[in-house]
Amino acid sequence: MKLMLFVFMCLIPVTVPAADWQPPQNPNPQEILQSIRSDVQAKDYQTALAKHVWFHENALKLNSALTGVRLSFALAYWDQLAQVYPPALEKLKEIRDQTTKQVLDGKDVATSFQELEALNRTLDQNNMTVDTFLLLHKEHPEKAKLAYRLAQPALLKAKEYKICGEYLEPEKSYQMLVRTREANQQLAKNPQIGPGILEFSDKHFSNQTAILVALLVVNDRREEARSIAEKARKEWDNADFHKALDSALAGTVPPSWPY
């Protein structure tokens, strides 16, 4: 009943006040996003919301490199607006519900689920990410594979370890983690990037490897877990990392970092 009600709510449109603002002839998405702060300071909330909606719907059409900004900084600014302007919250939920429907319809699942996860994280409603993935798992299991990596943090928080177990590909996942770490080590040699990336890379590698090992253990795949842990110890001789692996081998599943 809960899931049926959730899907039904996704179909209900929400009307929010319109603003007179229109983008210029040759809009610069980044400039428009930055201008929202001035609108909020001037308490011109309708214009700020109109710009948020425009940026969300059009930014990638003009600059595909803004994918990360659109689902991080832009949503964070939108959330700040929603704290003082309720229509901004309603519009954000409306877009989230439309995105949920796209996922459940099986349309461009990987991209749609990435957006859905970011929207639910912004709204602090990760439970809806879990509910949507469980429905996708039930109705479109092949497409759920495309969304699992994005759903994993929310699934871990909900302790849906058995569902996670159905999507584990330990060797493939571990090799991807190793390649990513090696690539970051090379990037750290670039003076324009610097060694700061190494700290993030090491934390990510440690966290994701420990999660993988622990999920294998709680899903009764101990031999695979021990195999991955052994390779990981040889890959990185670090006391804290080895301690994290010991905990994972004991069946303790760590939360996803940095979520």
Secondary structure, 3 states (H helix, E strand, C coil): CHHHHHHHHHCCCCCCCCCCCCCCCCCCHHHHHHHHHHHHHCCCHHHHHHHHHHHHHHHHHHCHHHHHHHCCHHHHHHHHHHHHCHHHHHHHHHHHHHHHHHHHCCCCHHHHHHHHHHHHHHCCCHHHHHHHHHHHHHHCHHHHHHHHHHHHHHHHHCCCHHHHHCCCCHHHHHHHHHHHHHHHHHHCCCCCCCCHHHHHHHHHHHHHHHHHHHHHHHCCCHHHHHHHHHHHHHHCCCHHHHHHHHHHHCCCCCCCCCC
